[in-house]
Amino acid sequence: MAVDNTEVNGAAMTRASHDERVASTAGGITIRREGKPVDRTLVRGGSVYLVIDCSGSMAGEKIAQAKEGALNFAREALTKRYAIGLISFSSVANHICEPREDLSHVQRYLPGLEPGGSTNMARAIELATVKFKGKPGPLAMVVITDGIPDHEGAALGAARDAKRLGIDIITVGTDDANRDFLQKLASRDDLVVVVTREALGQGITSAAYMLPEGVGRSRES
């Protein structure tokens, strides 16, 4: 059996590639799959935007955790054949890069994220929804935040519009975010991650295991 052990933010991840069980653990979340291994090379994943809060309250350790978690999320999402794009938001929303199946693409832009301003989450969700137009599914956005948006109703309205178009919304928040709001924002209650600010990176990484399964043909090894 070939086993690959890696460390993500101090959390051990184990992949069993030729066993009946495939287990992954990150950020306190463990996923196990029963059955024979699957050759994923024939499976197309989808597209995902990391929508990252860069408001002033994210300064310091939080933004550092967000950058590290986003990079590790991208590594895991790529194993599911997802293309990863980036959007940041503070007082305005910024489209940083289109989704691509390329880790270096994400690595290039993450260091430039700098906190400051307020929390215009609604515009960021609207921007991601527009940018998804014409892209094959499955489609998902991961909204990462440490607080309340400038306009809660507008953010929830933008999220409803996205979900009506079949876009899954996963939310990752720190313990000073509003859990009830994050649950309303997400597509389902099981797509909500709330962690301590020190564990934000792990929380973001764990969201990769919540991405919808890809589509296409697959075959057993």
C-alpha positions in Angstrom: 0.0 0.0 0.0 1.4 3.4 -0.9 0.8 5.9 1.8 1.5 9.6 1.6 1.8 11.5 4.9 1.9 15.3 4.8 1.5 18.1 7.3 -1.0 21.0 6.8 -0.8 23.7 9.5 0.4 21.0 12.0 -2.5 18.7 11.2 -1.5 15.2 9.8 -3.1 14.2 6.5 -2.9 10.6 5.3 -3.9 9.3 2.0 -4.1 5.6 1.3 -3.9 5.2 -2.4 -4.3 1.4 -2.8 -6.4 0.4 0.1 -10.2 0.1 0.6 -10.2 3.2 2.7 -9.2 6.7 1.8 -8.9 8.9 4.9 -8.0 12.6 5.1 -7.8 14.7 8.2 -7.4 18.5 8.5 -8.6 21.1 10.9 -10.3 18.5 13.1 -12.4 17.2 10.2 -11.9 13.6 9.1 -13.4 12.1 5.9 -13.3 8.4 5.2 -14.4 6.8 2.0 -15.2 3.1 1.7 -14.7 1.2 -1.5 -12.0 0.6 -4.2 -9.6 3.3 -5.3 -10.7 5.4 -8.2 -8.6 6.7 -11.1 -9.4 10.4 -11.0 -7.6 11.3 -14.1 -10.8 11.0 -16.2 -12.8 13.1 -13.8 -13.2 16.9 -14.2 -13.6 18.8 -11.0 -15.0 22.3 -11.3 -14.2 25.9 -10.4 -13.9 27.5 -6.9 -13.3 31.0 -5.8 -11.7 31.7 -2.4 -13.4 34.9 -1.3 -11.2 36.4 1.4 -12.0 39.1 3.9 -9.2 41.7 3.9 -10.9 44.2 6.1 -9.0 46.1 8.8 -9.9 43.5 11.5 -8.0 40.8 9.6 -4.6 42.5 10.2 -1.8 40.5 11.8 -2.2 36.8 12.5 -5.5 36.4 10.8 -4.4 37.5 7.4 -1.3 35.4 7.8 -3.4 32.4 8.6 -5.7 33.2 5.7 -2.9 33.2 3.2 -1.4 29.9 4.5 -4.8 28.3 4.6 -5.7 29.5 1.1 -2.5 27.9 -0.3 -3.1 24.6 1.4 -6.7 24.7 0.3 -5.5 25.1 -3.3 -3.2 22.1 -3.0 -6.1 19.9 -1.8 -8.6 21.4 -4.3 -6.2 20.6 -7.2 -6.3 16.9 -6.2 -10.0 17.1 -6.9 -9.3 18.7 -10.3 -10.6 22.1 -9.3 -9.5 25.3 -10.8 -8.9 27.9 -8.1 -9.5 31.7 -8.3 -9.2 34.5 -5.8 -11.4 37.4 -4.8 -10.6 39.7 -1.9 -12.9 42.2 -0.2 -12.7 45.1 2.2 -14.4 48.4 1.4 -14.5 47.2 -2.2 -14.3 43.8 -3.9 -11.3 42.9 -6.0 -11.1 40.2 -8.6 -7.5 38.9 -8.2 -7.3 36.0 -10.6 -9.4 33.7 -12.7 -9.8 30.1 -11.6 -6.9 27.9 -13.0 -5.6 24.5 -12.2 -2.2 25.9 -11.3 -0.8 26.2 -7.8 1.8 28.8 -8.8 -1.1 31.0 -10.0 -2.4 31.1 -6.5 1.1 31.5 -4.9 1.8 34.5 -7.1 -1.1 36.6 -5.7 -1.6 35.6 -2.1 1.4 37.6 -0.7 -0.2 40.8 -2.0 -3.3 40.6 0.2 -3.2 43.4 2.7 -5.9 44.2 5.3 -7.7 47.6 5.6 -11.1 49.1 5.2 -14.6 47.8 5.9 -16.4 44.5 4.9 -18.2 44.7 1.6 -19.0 41.0 1.4 -22.1 41.5 -0.8 -20.1 42.9 -3.7 -17.5 40.1 -3.4 -20.2 37.4 -3.6 -21.8 39.2 -6.6 -18.5 39.5 -8.3 -17.8 35.7 -7.9 -21.2 34.9 -9.2 -20.7 37.1 -12.3 -17.2 35.6 -12.9 -18.6 32.0 -12.8 -20.8 32.7 -15.8 -20.1 30.3 -18.6 -17.9 28.1 -16.5 -18.7 24.3 -16.3 -19.8 23.0 -13.0 -19.6 22.1 -10.3 -19.1 25.7 -9.0 -18.3 26.8 -5.4 -17.1 29.8 -3.5 -15.5 29.7 -0.1 -16.3 32.9 1.9 -13.6 33.5 4.6 -14.3 36.2 7.2 -13.8 37.2 10.8 -16.8 39.4 11.3 -20.1 40.9 10.1 -20.5 42.4 6.6 -21.2 46.1 6.0 -24.7 45.1 4.9 -25.9 41.8 6.1 -29.1 41.8 4.1 -27.3 42.6 0.9 -24.8 39.8 1.5 -27.6 37.3 2.1 -29.4 38.5 -1.0 -26.3 38.1 -3.1 -25.8 34.6 -1.6 -29.4 33.6 -2.5 -28.8 34.7 -6.1 -25.7 32.6 -6.3 -27.3 29.5 -4.8 -30.2 29.8 -7.2 -27.7 29.5 -10.1 -26.4 26.3 -8.6 -23.3 27.7 -6.9 -22.4 26.1 -3.6 -21.3 28.5 -0.8 -19.0 27.3 1.9 -18.3 29.6 4.8 -15.2 29.7 7.1 -15.3 32.1 10.0 -13.2 32.8 13.1 -14.8 32.6 16.6 -15.5 36.3 16.5 -17.7 36.0 13.4 -21.5 35.5 13.7 -22.2 31.8 13.4 -25.9 32.3 12.7 -25.1 34.6 9.8 -22.5 32.1 8.4 -25.1 29.4 8.4 -27.6 31.5 6.5 -24.9 32.4 4.0 -23.8 28.9 3.3 -25.7 26.5 1.0 -26.2 24.0 3.9 -25.4 23.8 7.6 -22.7 21.2 7.0 -20.8 23.7 4.8 -20.0 26.0 7.7 -16.6 26.0 9.5 -16.1 28.1 12.6 -12.6 28.0 14.3 -10.5 30.0 16.6 -8.5 32.7 15.0 -5.3 30.7 15.6 -6.8 27.8 13.6 -8.1 29.8 10.7 -5.6 28.3 8.3 -6.7 24.8 9.2 -10.3 25.8 8.9 -9.8 27.1 5.3 -7.8 23.9 4.4 -10.6 21.7 5.6 -13.1 23.4 3.3 -11.4 21.7 0.4 -13.0 18.4 1.5 -16.4 20.0 1.3 -16.2 20.8 -2.4 -18.8 19.0 -4.6 -17.5 15.9 -6.4 -16.4 16.4 -9.9 -18.2 15.1 -12.9 -17.2 12.9 -15.8 -16.1 9.3 -16.2 -14.1 7.5 -13.6 -12.8 3.9 -13.5 -11.7 1.6 -10.7 -8.0 1.0 -10.5 
